[in-house]
Amino acid sequence: MRKHGTSRTTYRWAALAAAGALALTACGSDPDTKADPPRAGTSAGPTVELPQLTGEKLSVAAVWTGPEQENFTKVLKEFEKRTGASVTFVPAQDPIVTFLGSKIAGGVPPDVALLPQVGALVSAVQNKWAQPVGPEAQAQLDKNYSAGWKALGAVDGTQYGVYYKAANKSLIWYNAKAFEAAGVKPPTTWKDLITAADTLSASGTPAVSVAGADGWTLTDWFENVYLSQAGPQKYDQLAKHQIKWTDNSVRQALTTLGELFGRKDFLAGGPSGALSTEFPKSVTQTFTGGDRPAAAMVFEGDFVAVNIAQTEAKVGEDALVFPFPAVGGKSPVVSGGDVAVALKPSKGAQALLTFLASPDAAQIQAREGGFVSPNKGVDPAVYPNDIQRGIAKALIAAGDDFRFDMSDQAPAAFGGTPGAGEWKALQDFLANPSDVAGTQARLEADAAKAYGN
């Protein structure tokens, strides 16, 4: 089961990530940092031996779309090249547990699925869909992963998953030209963030682009505020529903978040515009329009770089990043990730898990940007810029010292379903940030039902 760090070690991870991100922001405009690094791993050869699977057909399901899907497809192509297997990517929908259930009921389960929530992994095991990892994949996990990341892929002591992709979900990306035009510096505290937002909005550029159409982004906003303000112990308790969502700590976090969401002039398009904005657009509209974009900042993880790449903005030059500001004593760091699980007891499925647990697979996608691996064997030089490289190094340096996304730990009915549970309650809160008590009541009612307590 999941291994929790202590308060001290959690904030060590925060300090590492904050130092790395701030250093990268400072050096982002250095012309000496713009060149791509050497593409490590291209001449050293494979690090893992894979079986020959000529004629075998595999399918892999994930909720990834657009550039993220395209980049992962390059990984699957390399697997095909090395094994002779034929692999098909199957686009999944949220909640992925419901999607997989329909596929399994129809007799066509994918061989492997990448699950974006810990709760989805637990559900897959409880439904007897998931296959334990084989000895070859386990050997790669033991070689390349910290105990914390292995524990996240285990249920009741049995290893089922490989965390292929990780994320630092405590970053705010900003349009350098918009900040310069308004005379604003990256804030380090929540109070400074509100002040900066006020200055930016007064200059004619809304402060923040919020992807309110995608409820998962709102859970990330809440979790970062809550972790920094309430602290790791309360965070762990709320993640397990050991304290209620009507707790005073939740009231404080929602009230704080309302300081940002409650200012219509702070949000690109106002509350209604935010509620109709999906995540990809929230990024691209922040980095188009020169020094007058739709918004000056967008909050989300390192994977934002994938969507920035769809614009003319350059990461490290036009698009810079700072750590989520401290609401309490320390800046928070919330991590997320996607875990690969075999749903068929096949040689091909286990071979793909082995490949995904090796540095060979991760280095392919790392080169494309917008991707961070928890695999210790990945050469940092493969990341395409200093910002991505610093985020990846901080993740590896943290070892087991991190907090995992709270909504991803919850049952999917509460933390991972569009139009329901936490996603819907926080969308309603974005529409009416003054209704703190009502939001808490809805969150608690849905959580109690999903957790069964």
Salt bridges, closest charged atoms under 4 A:
GLU68 OE2 - LYS165 NZ 3.30
GLU80 OE1 - LYS77 NZ 3.82
ASP111 OD2 - LYS344 NZ 3.90
ASP142 OD1 - LYS150 NZ 2.97
ASP198 OD1 - ARG263 NH2 2.74
ASP220 OD2 - LYS169 NZ 3.13
ASP236 OD1 - HIS4 ND1 3.45
ASP236 OD1 - ARG403 NE 2.69
ASP247 OD2 - LYS234 NZ 3.40
ASP265 OD2 - ARG263 NH2 2.90
GLU317 OE1 - LYS34 NZ 3.59
ASP360 OD2 - ARG82 NH1 2.94
GLU368 OE1 - LYS74 NZ 3.14
ASP386 OD1 - ARG389 NH1 2.41
ASP400 OD2 - LYS3 NZ 3.55
ASP401 OD2 - ARG12 NH1 2.54
ASP405 OD2 - LYS169 NZ 2.84
ASP428 OD1 - LYS424 NZ 2.77
ASP435 OD2 - ARG442 NH2 3.40
GLU444 OE1 - HIS241 NE2 2.98
